[in-house]
């Protein structure tokens, strides 16, 4: 009986010894510097390129901006321009208003006592409308005198080239002895034409024309 008990004790001791040796080996493998180095190397091994996050490689990136992206950029740019007060340049911004120019063409003076149209040769003037650009308006201005105050004084411009009075140029002074009268809009013929002033006194008394002229507004 004592012999069996000793054998059992010996077997237990052997088992404990084996367990202790195994634990020692495990501890050496786990906690030794070489094991730490291997473990560190295994943890820091480079990850595959495709699994990396946050690394920008321009060679592997296909950088492009689709149409939606371009539209967004354009909208943002336009809003920025509006905020800064610099409107985009358009054809309307290049529009320049037309400036009206004023011209006076002197015709001269004359006298008559006829009660029909008298041609005042001294007032003859050649007018070429093309010289003045686009004529917007034209007027006949006549300084009329009736020293006696009898009857009325009439004047008009006559187109010698085309042999007709200039439309709208007829003016009449009735009552005052002296007056400068401006006609309504007159129609000058296109191109170069010879014009003269015609004057008459309704009852044959002497009347005068002074400082007759044509006013042209053009652009």
C-alpha positions as CSV (number, residue, x, y, z in Angstrom):
1,X,0.0,0.0,0.0
2,X,2.8,2.4,0.9
3,X,4.5,1.4,-2.3
4,X,1.5,2.4,-4.5
5,X,1.2,5.7,-2.7
6,X,4.9,6.5,-3.3
7,X,4.4,5.7,-7.0
8,X,1.4,8.0,-7.2
9,X,3.3,10.9,-5.6
10,X,6.2,10.4,-8.0
11,X,3.9,10.5,-11.0
12,X,2.2,13.7,-9.8
13,X,5.6,15.3,-9.3
14,X,6.7,14.3,-12.8
15,X,3.4,15.7,-14.2
16,X,3.9,19.0,-12.3
17,X,7.4,19.2,-13.6
18,X,6.4,18.8,-17.2
19,X,3.7,21.4,-16.8
20,X,6.1,23.8,-15.2
21,X,8.6,23.3,-18.1
22,X,5.9,23.9,-20.6
23,X,4.8,27.1,-18.9
24,X,8.3,28.3,-18.8
25,X,8.8,27.7,-22.5
26,X,5.5,29.5,-23.3
27,X,6.6,32.4,-21.1
28,X,9.9,32.6,-22.9
29,X,8.3,32.7,-26.3
30,X,5.7,35.3,-25.4
31,X,7.7,37.7,-23.3
32,X,11.2,37.4,-24.8
33,X,12.6,40.4,-26.8
34,X,12.7,38.4,-30.0
35,X,9.1,37.5,-29.7
36,X,8.2,41.2,-29.2
37,X,10.2,42.1,-32.3
38,X,8.5,39.5,-34.4
39,X,5.1,40.5,-33.1
40,X,5.9,44.2,-33.8
41,X,7.0,43.4,-37.3
42,X,3.9,41.4,-38.0
43,X,1.7,44.3,-36.8
44,X,3.6,47.0,-38.8
45,X,3.7,45.1,-42.1
46,X,2.6,47.4,-44.9
47,X,-1.0,47.1,-45.9
48,X,-1.8,46.6,-49.5
49,X,-2.1,49.8,-51.6
50,X,-5.7,49.3,-52.3
51,X,-6.6,49.1,-48.5
52,X,-4.9,52.3,-47.5
53,X,-7.1,55.2,-46.5
54,X,-6.4,58.9,-46.8
55,X,-3.3,58.5,-49.1
56,X,-3.5,60.5,-52.3
57,X,-1.7,59.2,-55.2
58,X,-2.1,61.4,-58.3
59,X,-0.9,58.6,-60.6
60,X,-3.6,56.3,-59.5
61,X,-6.4,58.9,-59.3
62,X,-8.5,59.8,-62.3
63,X,-9.2,63.5,-61.6
64,X,-12.1,64.9,-63.6
65,X,-15.0,67.4,-63.2
66,X,-18.4,66.2,-64.7
67,X,-20.9,68.6,-66.1
68,X,-22.7,69.0,-62.8
69,X,-19.4,70.1,-61.2
70,X,-18.8,72.6,-63.9
71,X,-22.4,74.0,-63.5
72,X,-21.9,74.4,-59.8
73,X,-18.6,76.2,-60.4
74,X,-20.2,78.6,-62.9
75,X,-23.1,79.4,-60.5
76,X,-20.8,80.1,-57.7
77,X,-18.7,82.3,-59.8
78,X,-21.7,84.3,-61.0
79,X,-22.9,84.8,-57.5
80,X,-19.5,86.0,-56.5
81,X,-19.5,88.5,-59.3
82,X,-22.8,89.8,-58.2
83,X,-21.6,90.2,-54.6
84,X,-18.5,92.1,-55.7
85,X,-20.5,94.5,-57.8
86,X,-18.8,93.7,-61.1
87,X,-21.4,92.6,-63.6
88,X,-20.3,90.2,-66.4
89,X,-19.5,92.0,-69.6
90,X,-22.2,91.7,-72.2
91,X,-23.1,93.3,-75.5
92,X,-25.6,95.6,-73.8
93,X,-22.8,97.0,-71.6
94,X,-20.9,98.1,-74.7
95,X,-23.9,100.1,-76.0
96,X,-23.0,103.8,-76.4
97,X,-26.0,106.3,-76.6
98,X,-26.1,108.3,-79.9
99,X,-25.1,111.9,-79.4
100,X,-27.2,114.5,-81.3
101,X,-25.2,117.2,-83.1
102,X,-26.5,120.6,-84.1
103,X,-25.7,122.5,-87.3
104,X,-26.7,125.9,-88.6
105,X,-26.6,126.6,-92.4
106,X,-26.7,130.4,-93.1
107,X,-28.9,131.4,-96.0
108,X,-28.6,135.2,-95.9
109,X,-30.9,138.3,-96.3
110,X,-33.1,139.9,-98.9
111,X,-35.9,142.4,-99.7
112,X,-39.0,142.4,-101.8
113,X,-42.2,144.4,-102.4
114,X,-43.8,141.8,-104.6
115,X,-47.1,140.2,-103.6
116,X,-46.0,137.0,-105.3
117,X,-43.0,134.8,-104.6
118,X,-39.8,136.6,-105.2
119,X,-36.6,134.5,-105.6
120,X,-33.9,135.9,-103.4
121,X,-30.8,134.9,-105.5
122,X,-28.4,136.1,-102.7
123,X,-29.7,133.3,-100.5
124,X,-28.9,130.4,-102.8
125,X,-27.0,127.6,-101.0
126,X,-26.0,124.1,-101.9
127,X,-26.8,121.6,-99.1
128,X,-25.6,118.0,-99.2
129,X,-27.5,116.1,-96.5
130,X,-25.0,113.2,-96.6
131,X,-22.4,115.5,-95.0
132,X,-24.4,115.7,-91.8
133,X,-24.8,111.9,-91.2
134,X,-28.3,110.8,-90.3
135,X,-30.5,113.9,-90.0
136,X,-33.0,113.6,-87.2
137,X,-34.7,117.0,-87.6
138,X,-34.4,120.2,-89.7
139,X,-36.0,123.6,-89.3
140,X,-36.2,126.9,-91.3
141,X,-35.5,130.0,-89.2
142,X,-36.3,133.4,-90.7
143,X,-36.0,137.0,-89.3
144,X,-38.9,138.9,-90.9
145,X,-39.5,142.6,-90.9
146,X,-42.5,144.6,-92.1
147,X,-41.7,148.3,-91.5
148,X,-45.1,149.6,-92.3
149,X,-47.0,146.9,-90.5
150,X,-49.4,146.6,-93.3
151,X,-50.4,143.2,-94.6
152,X,-48.4,140.1,-93.9
153,X,-44.9,138.7,-94.8
154,X,-44.4,135.2,-96.1
155,X,-41.2,133.2,-96.7
156,X,-40.3,129.7,-97.7
157,X,-37.3,127.6,-98.9
158,X,-37.4,126.6,-102.6
159,X,-35.5,123.5,-103.9
160,X,-34.1,124.9,-107.2
161,X,-32.6,121.5,-108.2
162,X,-35.9,119.6,-107.9
163,X,-38.1,122.7,-108.7
164,X,-40.4,122.5,-105.7
165,X,-40.9,124.2,-102.3
166,X,-39.4,122.5,-99.3
167,X,-42.1,120.7,-97.4
168,X,-42.9,122.4,-94.1
169,X,-40.8,125.5,-94.7
170,X,-43.6,128.1,-95.2
171,X,-43.7,130.7,-92.5
172,X,-46.0,133.8,-92.1
173,X,-45.7,136.9,-90.0
174,X,-49.0,138.8,-89.6
175,X,-49.2,141.8,-87.3
176,X,-45.8,142.5,-85.7
177,X,-43.3,144.7,-87.6
178,X,-40.4,142.4,-86.7
179,X,-40.2,138.8,-85.7
180,X,-38.0,135.7,-85.9
181,X,-40.1,132.7,-86.8
182,X,-39.0,129.0,-86.7
183,X,-40.9,126.6,-88.9
184,X,-42.0,123.2,-88.0
185,X,-39.9,120.2,-89.2
186,X,-38.9,120.5,-92.8
187,X,-38.0,117.8,-95.3
188,X,-34.6,118.2,-97.0
189,X,-34.1,116.1,-100.1
190,X,-31.3,113.5,-100.0
191,X,-28.0,114.3,-101.5
192,X,-26.7,117.7,-102.7
193,X,-29.4,120.2,-103.8
194,X,-29.4,123.9,-104.5
195,X,-31.8,125.9,-102.3
196,X,-32.9,129.5,-102.1
197,X,-35.4,131.5,-100.0
198,X,-38.5,133.0,-101.5
199,X,-40.2,136.1,-100.0
200,X,-43.4,138.0,-100.6
201,X,-45.5,140.9,-99.2
202,X,-49.3,140.3,-99.2
203,X,-50.2,143.9,-100.2
204,X,-47.0,145.0,-102.0
205,X,-45.2,146.9,-99.3
206,X,-41.5,146.5,-98.8
207,X,-40.6,143.7,-96.5
208,X,-37.3,142.3,-95.4
209,X,-35.7,138.9,-94.7
210,X,-32.8,138.9,-92.2
211,X,-30.5,136.2,-90.9
212,X,-32.3,133.3,-92.6
213,X,-30.8,129.9,-91.7
214,X,-31.5,126.2,-91.5
215,X,-31.1,124.3,-88.2
216,X,-30.2,120.6,-88.5
217,X,-30.1,118.0,-85.7
218,X,-28.3,114.9,-86.7
219,X,-26.4,111.9,-85.2
